[in-house]
Amino acid sequence: MTEARIHVSIDGHVAIITIARPEKLNALDIDMLKELSAACDTVEADGRVRVAVLTGEGKAFSAGGDIKAWAAMTPNEFGHAWVRFGHRVFERLATLRMPLIAALNGHALGGGLELAAVADIRIAETHIKLGLPETGLGMIPGWSGTQRLTLRFGAQAVRRMALGGEVFSADEGHALGLVDHVVETGTALDTARAYAERIAKRGPSAIEVAKLMIASANGEDNGTAVEALGSILVAKTADLKEGVSAFTEKREPAFKGEW
């Protein structure tokens, strides 16, 4: 059996998702993408969890996609099994019902920066580097580096990384809006936990709805956000309870339009 590379721990209202492949600087392969998706299911299914934290084990947050995992793929395999599947997993993380904080304990490069970008808040240690080196390999950022990063951080920062190959320090990333807070080396996870506890003290329903509304205002999957908000609202109505009861009892529902 393959050793699990994505670990989930839950302490009170906070879930910690850890990428645990330190010998490869937490580079991602297909199995790890599947584990990340499963981790999302785990934290969303646990009613205690109000905030999730994503971090890496060892010296890196994530070096991105493992080149050895995709270099031998056919173009069709690469496009579907790697790029499109990675998109689905990253979107799953970005749309978690609870806020997600990325604790950048080490470098976030390529797919690692794309992974950090799915978070709502990014806390970076002062020594880390941020960049999109893919074009130096004849490749493009494929896990929404040109899309989500541009939406969230602005086109010029992405141009400088993807076209110019610039690599930013944590402080430079902070000035550009790539990270929200810069902290001393060795303290990102503790700082992220403290920030998570701060969020967890606020109204969980309000936080969930606020996250959806902010994403919608930012042009991120408006249709899904609107449907989710509408479904949450309708699910709290007396009409829904009456409709389900009528179906179970095999009778006509008597809707009253009550909220």
C-alpha positions in Angstrom: 0.0 0.0 0.0 1.3 3.5 -0.9 2.1 5.6 2.2 -0.3 8.5 2.7 1.2 11.8 1.8 -1.6 14.1 2.8 -2.4 14.1 6.5 -5.4 15.6 8.2 -5.7 16.4 11.9 -8.6 18.1 13.7 -8.3 20.1 16.9 -11.5 21.7 18.0 -12.8 23.9 15.2 -9.6 23.8 13.2 -8.4 21.2 10.7 -4.8 21.0 9.6 -4.1 19.5 6.2 -0.4 18.7 5.8 1.5 17.8 2.6 3.9 15.2 3.8 6.5 14.5 1.1 9.5 16.5 2.4 12.1 14.4 0.6 10.6 15.8 -2.7 9.9 19.3 -1.3 6.2 18.3 -1.2 6.0 18.0 -4.9 2.6 16.7 -6.0 1.8 13.5 -8.0 -1.6 12.0 -9.0 -2.0 10.0 -5.8 -1.4 13.1 -3.7 -4.0 15.1 -5.7 -6.5 12.3 -5.0 -5.5 12.5 -1.3 -6.0 16.3 -1.3 -9.5 15.8 -2.7 -10.3 13.2 0.0 -9.0 15.6 2.6 -11.5 18.1 1.5 -14.3 15.5 2.0 -12.9 14.7 5.4 -12.9 18.3 6.7 -16.3 19.2 5.2 -17.9 16.1 6.6 -16.8 17.0 10.2 -19.3 19.4 11.7 -16.8 20.7 14.2 -14.5 22.2 11.6 -14.9 25.9 10.9 -11.5 26.7 9.5 -8.9 24.7 7.6 -5.1 25.3 7.4 -3.0 23.9 4.6 0.8 23.6 5.1 3.8 21.5 4.1 6.1 19.2 6.1 9.8 20.0 6.2 11.5 22.8 4.3 9.0 23.5 1.6 5.3 24.4 1.3 5.3 22.8 -2.1 7.6 22.7 -5.1 4.5 22.2 -7.3 3.9 19.3 -9.7 6.4 16.4 -9.6 8.0 16.6 -13.0 8.7 12.9 -13.0 5.0 12.3 -12.5 4.0 14.0 -15.8 7.0 14.2 -18.0 6.4 10.7 -19.6 2.7 11.3 -20.1 1.2 11.5 -23.6 -0.3 15.0 -24.5 -3.8 13.5 -24.0 -2.9 12.0 -20.6 -1.2 15.3 -19.6 -4.1 17.4 -20.5 -6.8 15.3 -18.9 -5.3 13.1 -16.2 -2.9 15.8 -15.0 -4.0 19.3 -15.8 -7.8 19.0 -15.8 -7.8 16.7 -12.7 -5.5 19.1 -10.9 -7.9 21.9 -11.8 -10.8 20.0 -10.2 -8.8 19.3 -7.0 -7.7 22.9 -6.7 -11.2 24.1 -7.3 -12.4 21.8 -4.6 -10.0 23.3 -2.1 -10.8 26.9 -3.2 -14.5 26.3 -2.7 -14.4 24.6 0.7 -17.4 25.7 2.8 -15.0 27.0 5.5 -12.2 29.5 5.1 -8.8 28.0 4.1 -5.5 29.5 5.4 -2.2 28.6 3.7 0.7 28.5 6.1 3.7 28.9 3.8 6.5 27.4 5.8 8.8 27.2 2.8 9.0 28.0 -0.9 5.8 28.0 -3.0 6.8 27.6 -6.6 4.9 26.7 -9.7 2.0 24.4 -8.8 2.9 25.2 -5.1 2.1 28.8 -5.6 -1.1 27.9 -7.5 -2.0 25.7 -4.5 -1.3 28.5 -2.1 -3.6 30.8 -4.2 -6.7 28.6 -3.5 -6.5 29.7 0.1 -8.5 32.7 1.5 -5.5 33.9 3.6 -1.8 33.3 3.1 0.7 33.5 5.9 4.3 33.3 4.7 7.6 32.9 6.6 10.1 35.6 5.9 12.6 33.3 4.1 10.3 31.8 1.5 10.3 32.4 -2.3 7.3 32.7 -4.6 7.3 32.1 -8.4 6.0 30.5 -11.5 9.0 29.0 -13.2 7.1 26.8 -15.7 7.9 28.7 -18.9 11.6 28.0 -18.2 10.8 24.4 -18.8 8.8 25.2 -22.0 5.5 24.8 -20.0 2.8 27.1 -18.8 1.3 27.4 -15.3 -1.4 24.8 -15.7 -3.3 24.7 -12.4 -4.9 28.1 -12.8 -1.8 30.1 -12.4 -2.8 32.4 -15.2 -6.4 32.5 -14.2 -7.0 32.4 -10.4 -3.7 34.2 -9.6 -4.6 37.0 -12.1 -8.1 37.3 -10.6 -6.8 37.4 -7.0 -3.5 39.2 -7.4 -3.6 41.2 -10.6 -2.2 40.6 -14.0 1.1 42.4 -13.7 2.5 40.3 -10.8 1.6 37.2 -12.8 3.3 38.6 -15.9 6.5 39.2 -14.0 6.6 35.7 -12.7 5.3 33.7 -15.7 6.8 35.8 -18.5 9.9 37.3 -16.8 10.7 34.4 -14.5 10.9 36.7 -11.5 11.0 35.0 -8.1 9.7 37.1 -5.2 10.6 37.1 -1.6 7.9 37.0 1.1 8.2 40.7 1.6 7.9 41.4 -2.1 5.0 39.0 -2.3 3.3 40.9 0.6 3.8 44.2 -1.2 2.2 42.7 -4.4 -0.7 41.1 -2.4 0.5 37.5 -3.0 0.6 36.9 0.7 -1.3 38.6 3.6 1.1 38.4 6.5 4.9 37.8 6.8 6.1 36.1 9.9 9.4 34.8 11.3 10.8 31.5 10.1 9.3 28.6 12.0 6.1 30.4 13.0 3.8 30.2 10.0 1.8 27.2 11.3 1.3 28.6 14.8 0.3 32.0 13.3 -2.1 30.3 11.0 -3.6 28.3 13.9 -4.1 31.5 15.9 -5.7 33.3 12.9 -7.9 30.2 12.4 -9.1 30.4 16.0 -9.8 34.1 15.4 -12.1 33.2 12.5 -13.7 30.3 14.4 -15.0 32.6 17.1 -17.1 34.4 14.5 -20.5 33.3 13.3 -19.9 30.1 11.2 -23.0 30.6 9.0 -22.1 34.2 8.3 -18.5 33.3 7.5 -19.6 30.6 5.0 -22.0 33.0 3.3 -19.5 35.9 3.3 -16.9 33.6 1.7 -19.3 32.7 -1.1 -20.3 36.3 -1.7 -16.8 37.6 -1.8 -15.9 34.9 -4.3 -18.9 35.9 -6.4 -18.0 39.6 -6.3 -14.5 38.6 -7.5 -15.8 36.8 -10.5 -15.0 33.3 -9.2 -17.6 30.8 -10.3 -20.6 33.1 -9.9 -23.1 30.4 -10.8 -22.0 28.0 -8.2 -21.9 30.7 -5.5 -25.4 31.9 -6.3 -26.8 28.4 -6.3 -25.1 27.6 -3.0 -26.4 30.7 -1.4 -29.9 30.1 -2.7 -29.9 26.5 -1.6 -28.7 27.4 1.9 -31.6 30.0 2.1 -34.3 27.6 0.9 -33.1 24.8 3.1 -34.0 26.9 6.2 -37.6 27.5 5.1 -40.8 26.0 6.4 -41.8 25.3 2.8 -39.0 22.8 2.4 -40.0 21.0 5.5 -43.6 20.9 4.3 -42.5 19.6 0.9 -40.5 16.8 2.3 -43.2 15.8 4.8 -45.8 15.8 2.0 -43.6 13.6 -0.2 -43.1 11.2 2.6 -46.8 11.1 3.5 -47.9 10.9 -0.2 -50.1 14.0 -0.1 -50.3 17.4 -1.7 -48.0 19.9 0.0 -49.6 22.9 1.7 -47.0 25.6 1.1 -47.4 28.9 3.1 -44.4 30.8 1.9 -43.0 31.0 5.4 -39.3 31.5 6.0 
